[in-house]
Amino acid sequence: MDGTGHSPQEVLPESDLTPSLDELYRHHAAAMHRVAVAVVRDQSLAEDVVQESLIKAWRAIDDFRGESSLKTWLLRITHNTAVSLLRKLRDVSMDPTSMPETPTESIGQQRLDDKAFMDDFQRALFELDDLSRSIITLREIEEMSYERIAVVVGVSEAVVKTRLYRGRRQLQASLSDWANV
């Protein structure tokens, strides 16, 4: 243990204290991509966010203190990078709601074969505000604890729980037609 509660093996992949960019990508890109898609609502923009986030993280790896897991730190960088990108896009008068909505490649472990349900689910998810959508993605897809979600999105655990509860209720209401299918 390193005094922070995280062993070097837990903090960095393969016990390497200076992981390569490729190692960061292999171990964390999928989770980073899901967070980016949840925020920016666009596959290609999400890919840009992941690339930029990986580069930022790799350059700042010496600043990583191990107070959280490496994954939590990377997802926080990804979330912040995605939010910054949206701010830049809004500053140049692009309406983020006009961005094309493409389905995510994975929705957790469960496979949704029904295209109509997938379309309705995605539409309902993107009707949520950015914070609620990010929290639901981190909890339901990444299966993160409330504490880790709070660190990633920069709010208290109470806000995480409230947004998760309200977001789930909104999703249930939006998908109520599917309840008896």
Protein Blocks (a to p, Z undefined) as FASTA:
>chain_A
ZZnopafklmpghhiabdcfklmmmmmmmmmmmmmmmmnopaklmmmmmmmmmmmmmmmm
mmpgolacfklmmmmmmmmmmmmmmmmmmmnopafklpccdddfbecjbdcfblmlmmmm
mmmmmmpcfklmmmmmmmmmnopafklmmmmnopafklmmmmmmmmmmmmmmmmmmmmmZ
Z
